[in-house]
Amino acid sequence: MAADHVIIGSGINGLVAAALLALKGDKVTVLEREDRLGGCLFTDQATLPGFNHDVMAATWVLFMTSPAGAALGPHLARHGFEYCHTPTPTAVLRPDGEALVFTMDQAENVRRFNALAQGDGDRHAHDVGQLAADAPFLFALLGGPLWSWGTARLLFGQVRKRGLRGLAAWMGSALAPARGWLEARYQSPMVHALWAPWCLHTGLTPESTYSAQMGKVIAFALEAAGAPVVKGGSGAGVAAFKALIEAHGGTLRTGADVAKITTANGRVTGVRLADGEEIATRSVLASVAPDQLYTRLLDGVDLPQDRAALPDYRYGRGNFQLHFALDRPPEWLTPGLEDVALIHLSDSLDAVSKSANEAERGLFPETPTICVGQPSRLDPTRCPEGKAILWLQIPDAPRVIKGDAAGQIGGRQWDAPTREAFADRIEAILARHIKDFAGIRLARRAYSPADLEAMNMNLVGGDPYGGHCGIDQFFIWRPFKHSTNGLGPVRGLIHIGAATHPGPGLGGGSGFNAAKRLGA
């Protein structure tokens, strides 16, 4: 068997690359070791029959606004890919019941922010407007191949526009932490509380370098495009990708565990599966974690620089998922939250910092930052008529448990009793905000960081971001300080996925860049 390109892993980056290369007319084979396609894109009846939950990734705004989404959107639509929206993409809900809802109407957001603190709305309009003005340059840096003549020309153009010192000043501003941005620019604690949790969804914290810029990007994207889900669940999005790839001659195989990338004279020759089958190819796109690539798939290949760097590659906080099937849509005790796509339960900027810091130190957060998704409000097909589902993500769970910040959970490993004890803590916080939650709760299903890693070996320690996203391990330094656009000394091999530039999320950036490099 032979293929022009073999893609290892069927997450968003593998699917994007496969779709673009198949559309080009190349013979593509996607190999997935699990029994389903999609990686973190997985819809399952996790609680009760008829209740379809996105077990991991759920919100598609990064794909919808990405170059990959623009290129593939019309093709996917012909295979049933459809977005579901709400005009209120996000909100923050504090323990006392006070809430701030963010809409897709900038004038309304300005009004709401100014009502909290005069001038905050105007500052929001300025920040989003400034980001929009910088968007061509900024998004090229965030999503394009950094080591390229195109990026060099882009930087030279910015020097001509801003001056060398002006560009340096822009770069310095882009490295600011979210805490500095929020406390310096906004007076209202509610605005702080609205944006602070979003840092966690980029693998950062409010104190992390460049988290302010990521917060502005999120504010811009949510206001411009909302927080859409895919009709039928993220698994339906995977099905559309599969149909598109197969319609153009591509092959996708599950249960196909690649044991080795074969090479000769420093060039890829193919892959060997765990069952001994070999597939010849001229290029391999590997959407895997670095340790898999360099200790298993390239075992025996002389790569001293990569192997020397591997022990220093760090993973971030774990992720915890909690899903509920409800007998009816939740009646929030705070009005105005019924149609919000993603609600963060958090008290303040300091509360977000505290929970993230506790998780990074190996503790169960005393009061975790909770993201509550209401996918059945956007897409009623997710559950039986009159029922509802909730999708909860806790982005600050400990990967390795050292203790409990509240001194209540005694477990020191992610076994079932420990997982359910942490789920109890989260549910108790949620229940305080919904009328008769115990009465409408039909079932719940929790997934610990260990459960998520068991489902997808790329989620090392339950880290959904492919590795720590701090500045020293991002941009031109991802995954290693010497990395160059996913390329290395093995010709024909491109490393893609969350562990490579431009990092995690559903934008499909590394898969898009790799496919473009191969002529798509």
C-alpha positions in Angstrom: 0.0 0.0 0.0 1.2 3.5 -0.7 0.0 7.1 -0.3 1.3 10.5 -1.2 0.9 11.6 2.4 0.3 9.7 5.6 -1.2 11.7 8.5 -0.8 10.2 12.0 -3.6 11.4 14.2 -7.1 12.6 13.3 -7.5 15.6 15.5 -8.4 19.0 14.0 -4.9 19.6 12.6 -4.7 16.2 10.9 -8.2 16.6 9.5 -7.5 20.1 8.1 -4.3 18.9 6.5 -5.9 15.8 5.0 -8.9 17.8 3.6 -6.7 20.4 2.0 -4.3 17.8 0.5 -7.2 15.7 -0.7 -8.8 18.7 -2.4 -5.5 19.3 -4.1 -5.8 15.8 -5.6 -3.1 14.0 -3.6 -3.6 10.5 -2.2 -4.0 10.9 1.6 -4.2 8.3 4.3 -5.2 9.3 7.9 -4.2 6.8 10.6 -5.9 6.9 14.0 -4.9 4.5 16.8 -8.2 4.9 18.7 -11.5 3.3 17.6 -12.9 6.7 16.5 -11.8 9.7 14.5 -11.5 13.2 15.8 -9.0 13.3 18.7 -10.5 15.9 21.1 -13.5 16.2 18.8 -15.8 13.6 20.3 -19.6 13.5 20.8 -21.0 10.7 22.9 -24.1 9.8 24.8 -22.0 10.1 27.9 -24.8 10.3 30.5 -28.1 8.8 29.1 -29.3 7.6 25.8 -30.3 10.5 23.5 -28.2 13.0 25.3 -25.3 13.9 23.1 -22.3 15.5 24.8 -19.2 17.0 23.4 -16.8 15.1 25.7 -13.9 17.5 25.2 -13.7 20.3 22.6 -17.0 22.1 21.9 -16.7 25.7 20.7 -15.6 26.3 17.1 -15.1 30.0 17.0 -11.3 29.6 16.3 -12.0 27.4 13.3 -14.8 29.5 12.0 -12.5 32.6 12.0 -9.3 30.8 10.8 -7.7 30.5 7.4 -8.5 26.8 7.5 -12.2 27.5 8.2 -12.3 30.0 5.4 -10.7 27.6 2.9 -12.7 24.5 4.0 -16.0 26.0 5.2 -17.9 25.8 1.9 -16.7 22.3 1.2 -17.6 21.1 4.7 -21.1 22.7 4.4 -21.8 20.5 1.5 -21.3 17.5 3.8 -23.6 18.6 6.5 -21.3 20.9 8.6 -23.5 23.6 10.2 -22.9 26.1 13.0 -25.4 27.0 15.7 -25.1 30.4 17.3 -26.4 32.7 20.1 -26.0 36.5 20.2 -24.7 36.2 23.8 -21.5 34.2 23.6 -20.2 34.5 27.2 -20.9 35.8 30.7 -19.4 35.8 34.1 -21.5 34.8 37.2 -20.2 35.6 40.6 -21.0 33.7 43.8 -23.4 36.5 45.0 -25.4 36.1 41.8 -24.2 39.2 40.1 -23.6 38.6 36.3 -22.2 40.4 33.3 -23.3 39.2 29.9 -21.2 39.9 26.8 -23.0 40.2 23.5 -22.0 40.3 19.8 -23.2 43.9 19.7 -20.3 46.2 20.4 -22.5 49.2 21.2 -24.4 47.2 23.7 -21.2 46.0 25.3 -19.9 49.5 25.5 -23.1 50.6 27.2 -23.0 47.7 29.7 -19.3 48.3 30.6 -19.8 52.0 31.0 -22.8 51.4 33.3 -20.4 49.5 35.6 -17.6 52.1 35.5 -17.6 55.1 33.3 -15.0 54.8 30.6 -14.7 51.0 30.7 -16.9 50.6 27.7 -14.9 53.2 25.7 -11.7 51.4 26.6 -13.2 48.1 25.4 -14.1 49.7 22.1 -10.6 51.1 21.8 -8.9 47.7 22.7 -11.0 45.7 20.2 -10.6 48.4 17.6 -6.9 48.5 18.0 -6.7 44.7 17.7 -8.8 44.9 14.6 -6.4 47.4 13.1 -3.5 45.2 13.9 -5.3 42.0 12.9 -3.4 41.3 9.6 -0.1 41.5 11.3 -1.1 39.9 14.6 -2.9 36.9 13.1 -0.1 36.3 10.7 2.2 36.0 13.7 -0.2 33.9 15.7 -1.1 31.5 12.9 1.4 31.6 10.0 4.8 29.8 9.6 7.2 32.0 11.6 10.4 30.9 10.0 9.6 32.0 6.5 10.3 34.7 3.9 6.7 35.7 4.2 7.1 36.5 7.9 10.4 38.3 7.2 8.6 40.5 4.7 5.8 41.1 7.1 8.2 42.2 9.8 10.0 44.5 7.4 6.7 46.0 6.4 5.9 46.7 10.0 9.4 48.3 10.5 8.6 50.6 7.5 5.2 51.4 9.0 6.1 51.8 12.7 9.8 52.3 12.7 12.2 49.8 14.4 11.6 51.3 17.8 7.8 51.4 17.2 7.8 47.7 16.3 9.8 46.9 19.4 7.3 48.9 21.5 4.4 47.0 19.9 6.1 43.7 20.7 6.6 44.8 24.3 3.0 45.7 24.7 2.0 42.4 23.3 3.9 40.6 26.0 1.9 42.2 28.9 0.0 39.9 31.3 -3.8 40.0 31.5 -3.6 41.2 35.1 -1.6 44.2 34.1 -4.0 44.9 31.2 -7.2 44.6 33.2 -6.1 46.4 36.3 -4.5 49.3 34.3 -7.3 49.7 31.8 -10.6 48.8 33.5 -12.0 50.0 36.8 -14.9 47.5 37.1 -14.2 44.2 39.0 -16.9 42.7 36.9 -15.0 43.4 33.7 -11.9 41.9 35.3 -13.9 38.8 36.2 -15.4 38.5 32.7 -12.1 38.3 30.9 -9.7 36.7 33.5 -11.1 33.1 33.1 -10.5 33.2 29.3 -6.7 33.2 29.9 -7.1 29.6 31.2 -8.5 28.5 27.9 -5.3 29.5 26.2 -3.2 27.4 28.6 -2.1 30.6 30.5 -3.0 32.4 33.7 -3.7 36.1 34.3 0.0 36.5 35.3 1.4 34.9 32.2 3.4 36.8 29.7 1.3 37.8 26.6 -2.0 36.7 28.3 -3.3 40.2 27.8 -3.0 39.9 24.0 -4.7 36.6 24.1 -7.5 38.1 26.1 -8.0 40.9 23.6 -8.0 38.3 20.7 -10.7 36.4 22.5 -12.8 39.6 23.2 -12.4 40.5 19.5 -13.4 37.0 18.3 -16.4 36.5 20.6 -17.8 39.9 19.7 -17.2 39.4 15.9 -18.1 35.7 15.6 -19.7 34.5 18.9 -19.1 31.1 20.4 -20.7 28.7 17.9 -21.1 25.0 18.2 -21.6 22.5 15.4 -25.1 21.2 14.9 -25.2 17.6 16.2 -22.0 18.0 18.1 -18.3 18.1 17.4 -18.5 14.5 16.2 -20.8 15.7 13.4 -18.0 18.1 12.4 -15.6 15.1 12.2 -18.1 13.2 10.1 -18.2 16.2 7.7 -14.4 16.2 7.4 -14.5 12.4 6.8 -17.0 12.7 4.1 -15.1 15.5 2.4 -11.8 13.6 2.5 -13.3 10.4 1.3 -15.1 12.2 -1.5 -11.7 13.3 -2.9 -10.1 9.9 -2.7 -8.7 10.0 0.8 -8.7 7.1 3.3 -9.3 7.3 7.1 -8.6 4.3 9.3 -9.3 3.8 13.0 -7.6 1.2 15.1 -4.4 1.9 13.1 -1.6 2.3 15.6 1.6 3.6 14.0 4.5 2.0 15.7 7.3 3.5 13.6 8.1 6.1 11.0 10.5 4.4 8.6 13.4 6.3 7.1 16.3 5.8 4.8 19.2 8.2 4.2 17.6 10.9 6.3 14.3 10.8 4.5 10.8 9.4 5.3 10.0 6.2 3.4 6.8 5.2 5.1 5.2 4.0 8.4 4.9 0.6 10.0 1.8 -0.2 12.0 1.8 -2.1 15.3 0.4 -5.2 13.4 3.4 -5.1 11.0 1.6 -3.5 8.0 3.8 -1.0 6.1 2.6 2.0 4.1 5.0 3.7 1.8 4.8 7.4 1.4 6.8 10.5 0.5 5.6 12.6 3.5 4.4 12.0 7.0 2.5 14.6 9.0 2.6 13.5 12.7 0.0 15.1 15.0 1.4 13.7 18.2 3.0 14.8 21.4 6.8 15.3 21.3 7.6 12.4 23.5 5.7 10.0 21.2 7.5 11.3 18.2 11.0 11.1 19.5 10.9 8.1 21.8 8.5 5.8 19.9 7.9 6.8 16.3 11.4 7.8 15.5 13.1 5.2 17.7 16.5 4.4 16.3 16.8 7.6 14.2 19.8 9.7 15.1 18.3 13.0 16.4 20.6 14.1 19.2 19.4 17.7 19.4 15.7 16.8 19.7 16.3 14.1 22.2 18.5 16.3 24.3 15.6 18.9 24.4 12.8 16.4 25.1 13.3 16.2 29.0 12.9 20.0 29.2 9.5 20.0 27.4 6.8 20.8 30.0 3.1 20.1 30.2 0.5 22.4 31.8 -2.4 22.0 34.1 -4.9 19.2 33.7 -8.4 19.5 32.4 -11.5 18.2 34.1 -14.8 17.7 32.2 -18.2 17.3 33.8 -21.5 16.7 31.9 -25.1 16.8 33.0 -28.3 15.5 31.6 -31.2 17.6 32.8 -35.0 17.0 32.9 -35.6 20.5 31.6 -33.6 23.6 30.7 -31.9 25.2 33.7 -33.6 28.1 35.3 -30.8 30.4 36.4 -31.5 32.3 39.6 -29.8 35.3 37.9 -31.9 36.5 34.9 -30.4 36.9 31.5 -28.2 33.8 31.3 -30.7 31.5 29.6 -29.1 31.8 26.1 -25.5 32.4 27.0 -23.2 29.9 25.3 -20.4 29.9 27.9 -20.8 31.1 31.5 -17.8 31.3 33.8 -18.5 30.8 37.5 -15.9 32.9 39.2 -15.7 35.8 41.7 -12.9 37.9 40.4 -9.5 38.2 38.7 -7.9 37.2 42.0 -10.1 34.1 42.3 -9.0 33.0 38.8 -5.4 33.5 39.8 -5.9 31.6 43.0 -7.5 28.5 41.4 -4.9 28.3 38.7 -2.1 28.7 41.1 -3.4 25.9 43.3 -3.8 23.6 40.4 -0.3 24.3 39.2 1.0 23.4 42.6 -0.8 20.1 42.5 -3.8 21.0 44.6 -7.5 20.6 44.0 -8.6 24.3 43.9 -10.7 25.3 46.8 -13.0 27.2 44.4 -12.2 26.1 40.9 -12.9 28.3 37.9 -15.8 26.7 36.1 -16.9 27.1 32.5 -20.5 26.1 31.9 -21.6 25.5 28.3 -25.3 25.3 27.3 -25.0 23.6 23.9 -28.7 22.4 23.9 -29.8 26.1 24.0 -27.9 26.6 20.7 -28.6 23.2 19.3 -31.8 21.5 20.5 -31.0 18.4 18.5 -28.4 17.4 21.2 -31.1 15.9 23.5 -34.7 14.8 23.7 -37.3 17.6 23.3 -37.9 19.5 26.6 -34.6 18.2 28.1 -31.2 19.9 28.4 -27.5 19.2 28.7 -24.7 21.1 30.4 -21.1 21.0 29.4 -18.6 21.9 32.2 -14.9 22.4 31.7 -12.6 23.1 34.6 -9.3 24.3 33.1 -7.4 24.3 36.4 -7.3 20.7 37.6 -3.9 19.3 38.9 -2.1 16.9 36.6 -0.3 15.3 39.6 -2.2 15.5 42.9 -0.3 16.7 45.9 -3.2 17.8 48.1 -6.4 19.7 48.4 -6.5 23.5 49.0 -9.7 23.0 51.0 -8.3 20.1 53.0 -11.3 17.9 52.2 -10.4 15.5 49.4 -7.9 12.9 50.5 -7.1 11.2 47.3 -3.7 11.5 45.8 -4.3 9.9 42.4 -7.1 10.3 39.8 -9.1 7.2 40.7 -12.9 7.1 40.5 -13.6 8.1 44.2 -11.2 11.1 43.9 -12.7 12.1 40.5 -16.2 12.0 41.9 -15.3 13.9 45.1 -13.9 16.8 42.9 -17.0 16.6 40.7 -19.2 16.9 43.9 -17.3 20.2 44.7 -18.0 21.5 41.2 -21.7 20.5 41.2 -22.3 22.1 44.6 -21.0 25.4 43.2 -23.2 25.1 40.1 -26.3 24.0 42.0 -26.3 27.3 44.0 -27.1 29.2 40.8 -29.9 27.0 39.3 -33.4 26.6 40.7 -34.1 23.1 41.9 -31.0 21.7 40.4 -31.2 18.5 42.3 -34.8 18.0 41.0 -33.9 18.4 37.3 -30.6 16.6 37.4 -31.0 13.2 35.6 -27.4 12.1 35.4 -23.8 13.3 35.4 -20.5 12.0 33.9 -17.1 13.2 35.0 -13.8 12.9 33.2 -10.6 13.4 35.1 -7.2 14.4 33.6 -6.3 10.7 33.8 -9.5 9.7 32.0 -8.8 12.2 29.2 -5.3 11.0 28.7 -6.6 7.4 28.5 -8.9 8.5 25.7 -6.2 10.5 23.8 -2.5 9.9 24.5 -1.7 13.4 23.3 -3.4 14.8 26.4 -0.4 14.1 28.6 -1.5 14.4 32.2 -4.8 15.6 30.9 -3.2 18.8 29.5 -5.4 19.6 26.5 -3.0 22.2 25.1 -0.2 19.9 24.0 2.2 21.3 26.5 2.7 24.4 28.6 2.0 27.5 26.7 4.3 30.0 28.4 6.3 32.3 26.2 9.5 30.2 26.6 7.7 27.3 24.9 5.6 29.0 22.3 5.9 30.8 19.0 9.4 30.1 17.5 10.3 28.0 20.5 7.5 25.4 20.2 8.1 22.6 21.0 11.8 23.2 21.3 14.1 26.2 21.3 15.6 25.1 18.0 12.3 24.1 16.3 11.5 25.5 12.8 7.9 25.2 11.5 7.6 21.6 12.5 10.5 20.6 10.3 13.6 18.8 11.4 16.5 16.8 10.0 14.2 14.0 8.7 13.2 15.1 5.3 9.5 14.5 4.4 8.4 14.6 8.1 6.3 17.5 9.4 5.4 17.7 13.1 1.9 19.2 13.6 -0.6 19.4 16.4 -1.0 21.4 19.6 2.6 20.9 20.5 3.8 22.8 17.5 3.3 26.4 16.3 0.7 28.0 16.4 -0.3 25.9 19.4 -3.6 24.5 20.7 -7.2 25.2 19.8 -9.6 24.4 17.0 -8.0 26.8 14.5 -6.2 23.9 12.7 -3.2 26.2 12.1 -0.4 23.7 12.0 -2.3 21.4 9.8 -3.1 24.3 7.5 0.5 25.5 7.3 1.8 22.0 6.7 -0.7 21.4 3.8 0.2 24.8 2.3 3.9 23.8 2.5 3.1 20.7 0.5 1.4 22.7 -2.2 -2.3 22.6 -1.1 
